[in-house]
């Protein structure tokens, strides 16, 4: 008999242990989970940190002289930001097809190397055309960072990757920790930009080129090393013993429908499209993607417009991102331990909305920069935890392989529309108050709280209705006649 140390002990997960999990050799489940966390989370986290850093450092480069050196206007710069998402959308499916013919251990480092090369070459562009082309191809390469597969559709594929290692109620906590690397990227980006920006005069008059070049080279070097520390799936990972591989397979087979031999059907696609919850998951991310991307792309500009020099503004971006890392990790732990999703998503969104209300309420941001800076802390501290939780919500609530893939695709597709809109909001002549950008971000955050509240009410009512029909079943992998989340034995997390 295996020791019945529950997942709840390790990460606030499901405490039920099926017969299939306890079969075989003695395995300490908590110790195994910690072993997986140490091997998987830092590896994918550092690569995501670097990819997010290379994507958002354009905001740091802007205040170091990018626009003047490339001879473009502020609005042309915004066009470049938008083109990033055009490349992302157009090449999403081709990149997915390529991954189906290879493995994460090969595809991820290779793609990250290409990404780093493109990011590095951005540092030598001499014209508007060069800048626009580089942003487009960054979007093309960014498609599959970190992992993607048909199972996850258009959803950032880390959810699928984690589903091959962790049970349903263990994933959200880890996805949130993974996403916290994005806030760390912002913090490191500010520190690096401050130091690298002082290289102005070395080859080029301004230091923005070195921001792209040095950070891009760092990405290439780490990605090259990643061939040695990225793991594919349990069946082929050398850090696991044969007994541990069998145990992981047993617990996942009992917990998830991923091991079911489910064939693609258009009926499942239609079911997802007709399910209001799937659309609400999409709106939940849509209402977070706009403030997320505007903050990560324009925070250096917002702070510089408070009257600070470029160097000081770079440093002042660090504390808000560090605060966002703390709130993201803390909210992830609380959400998992309490088994609550919507209240933490909506609460974090309102927390961020308070920040934008402070930014809008400060009628003299140059005269009172400290007030606006406090608002930035609220905004960053709420946006990142809310985004992490909302992205992982459908992954734990939608059952049925095809339906889950469609639901994830819907969420990312609907969400990216908000990101595209956000790239056009912070125009050069709108500073220092940026009323249009701040107002829309505020409105979106309030809308997010409304959306997640509606969704939570729907899920709670449905759970209550199902309680009168059938008892909950958690080990869906053992059910032969499983019908997905439409089965009355399924319970939603809210």
NORSUL-V984362 format. One record per residue. RES is the residue in one letter. D_LAST is the distance of its C-alpha to the last C-alpha in Angstrom with 2 decimals. Layout:
res: [RES/RES]
d_last: [D_LAST/D_LAST]
//
This chain:
res: [X/X/X/X/X/X/X/X/X/X/X/X/X/X/X/X/X/X/X/X/X/X/X/X/X/X/X/X/X/X/X/X/X/X/X/X/X/X/X/X/X/X/X/X/X/X/X/X/X/X/X/X/X/X/X/X/X/X/X/X/X/X/X/X/X/X/X/X/X/X/X/X/X/X/X/X/X/X/X/X/X/X/X/X/X/X/X/X/X/X/X/X/X/X/X/X/X/X/X/X/X/X/X/X/X/X/X/X/X/X/X/X/X/X/X/X/X/X/X/X/X/X/X/X/X/X/X/X/X/X/X/X/X/X/X/X/X/X/X/X/X/X/X/X/X/X/X/X/X/X/X/X/X/X/X/X/X/X/X/X/X/X/X/X/X/X/X/X/X/X/X/X/X/X/X/X/X/X/X/X/X/X/X/X/X/X/X/X/X/X/X/X/X/X/X/X/X/X/X/X/X/X/X/X/X/X/X/X/X/X/X/X/X/X/X/X/X/X/X/X/X/X/X/X/X/X/X/X/X/X/X/X/X/X/X/X/X/X/X/X/X/X/X/X/X/X/X/X/X/X/X/X/X/X/X/X/X/X/X/X/X/X/X/X/X/X/X/X/X/X/X/X/X/X/X/X/X/X/X/X/X/X/X/X/X/X/X/X/X/X/X/X/X/X/X/X/X/X/X/X/X/X/X/X/X/X/X/X/X/X/X/X/X/X/X/X/X/X/X/X/X/X/X/X/X/X/X/X/X/X/X/X/X/X/X/X/X/X/X/X/X/X/X/X/X/X/X/X/X/X/X/X/X/X/X/X/X/X/X/X/X/X/X/X/X/X/X/X/X/X/X/X/X/X/X/X/X/X/X/X/X/X/X/X/X/X/X/X/X/X/X/X/X/X/X/X/X/X/X/X/X/X/X/X/X/X/X/X/X/X/X/X/X/X/X/X/X/X/X/X/X/X/X/X/X/X/X/X/X/X/X/X/X/X/X/X/X/X/X/X/X/X/X/X/X/X/X/X/X/X/X/X/X/X/X/X/X/X/X/X/X/X/X/X/X/X/X/X/X/X/X/X/X/X/X/X/X/X/X/X/X/X/X/X/X/X/X/X/X/X/X/X/X/X]
d_last: [33.58/31.13/30.01/26.70/25.27/21.56/19.25/17.54/20.92/20.99/17.66/15.13/14.34/14.73/17.77/19.09/22.31/23.87/27.58/27.62/26.32/29.04/31.80/34.41/35.44/34.15/31.36/29.59/26.01/25.14/28.32/27.69/24.29/26.01/28.75/26.49/24.82/28.32/29.54/26.76/24.87/28.07/29.61/27.04/26.19/29.82/30.30/27.29/28.62/31.98/30.77/28.76/31.84/34.15/32.04/31.71/35.17/36.66/35.56/37.59/40.47/40.60/41.75/44.27/46.36/44.72/45.34/48.99/49.89/48.43/49.86/46.79/45.43/42.08/40.96/42.19/40.08/36.99/38.08/38.07/34.46/33.56/35.59/33.42/30.57/33.15/34.17/30.59/29.87/33.31/33.38/29.83/30.83/34.19/32.66/30.22/33.28/35.16/32.46/32.51/36.16/35.73/33.45/31.18/33.93/36.42/34.43/32.42/35.42/37.63/35.35/34.87/38.65/39.15/36.58/38.50/41.79/40.69/39.31/42.64/44.69/42.93/44.99/48.24/47.57/50.42/49.41/46.68/46.83/46.28/43.25/41.68/42.40/40.92/37.63/37.44/38.03/35.56/32.94/34.41/34.23/30.79/29.26/28.54/27.98/26.66/26.17/25.65/26.16/25.98/22.84/21.00/22.94/22.97/19.96/21.37/22.43/21.41/18.21/20.67/22.93/20.43/19.43/23.11/22.95/19.61/17.31/13.84/12.17/14.94/14.69/12.17/14.26/17.37/16.51/15.91/19.21/20.85/19.90/21.31/24.63/24.55/24.91/27.56/29.34/29.64/31.12/33.52/34.36/35.61/37.72/39.16/39.87/41.72/43.90/44.46/45.14/48.16/49.69/50.93/54.57/54.13/55.11/53.30/53.56/49.81/47.35/44.46/45.85/45.64/41.93/41.28/43.98/43.26/39.47/39.92/42.41/40.08/37.42/40.08/41.30/37.93/37.00/40.33/39.59/36.16/37.97/38.51/35.12/32.56/31.72/31.03/29.27/29.74/32.66/34.80/33.84/36.87/35.19/33.84/36.12/36.46/34.87/31.82/31.50/31.67/29.11/26.56/27.30/26.97/23.58/22.17/23.96/22.33/18.73/18.61/20.11/21.79/24.96/25.28/28.19/26.37/28.69/27.87/27.89/27.79/25.97/22.87/23.34/23.71/20.63/18.55/20.55/20.14/16.38/15.10/11.67/13.80/15.61/12.71/11.70/15.42/15.67/13.00/15.40/18.44/17.88/17.67/20.46/23.13/22.90/22.35/25.49/27.57/27.08/27.95/30.88/32.32/31.76/35.32/36.75/34.93/36.26/39.70/40.01/39.79/43.32/42.93/44.86/43.21/43.53/42.02/39.16/38.35/38.14/36.12/33.27/32.78/31.43/28.52/27.35/27.88/25.76/22.98/23.24/22.88/19.84/18.08/18.93/18.18/14.70/13.96/15.36/13.63/10.08/11.11/13.07/10.79/7.78/5.80/4.97/5.56/8.23/9.93/10.13/11.42/13.44/15.01/15.89/17.59/19.32/20.70/21.68/23.77/25.61/26.58/27.63/29.90/31.29/32.08/33.48/35.95/38.89/41.03/39.00/42.26/43.70/40.55/38.80/37.18/35.05/33.69/33.19/30.96/28.90/28.56/27.06/24.31/23.66/23.60/21.66/18.69/18.91/18.77/15.69/13.66/15.22/14.67/10.89/10.73/13.35/11.75/8.42/10.43/12.43/10.06/8.76/12.20/14.88/18.54/20.49/21.87/18.85/16.83/19.89/20.11/16.49/17.06/20.43/19.22/16.82/19.72/22.34/20.74/19.88/23.47/24.87/23.61/25.30/28.52/28.64/28.09/31.13/33.40/32.36/34.18/37.76/40.75/42.22/39.03/39.29/39.18/36.70/34.97/33.96/32.77/30.55/29.09/28.57/26.67/24.47/23.77/23.09/20.69/18.66/18.54/17.60/14.65/13.35/14.05/12.47/8.98/9.42/10.68/8.07/5.33/8.40/9.27/6.53/7.04/10.67/10.95/9.87/12.39/14.90/14.85/15.45/18.73/19.68/19.15/18.13/15.33/16.97/15.81/19.04/18.95/21.81/24.13/23.57/26.40/25.29/21.72/20.69/17.54/14.12/16.26/17.38/16.42/16.15/13.05/9.60/6.38/3.77/0.00]
//
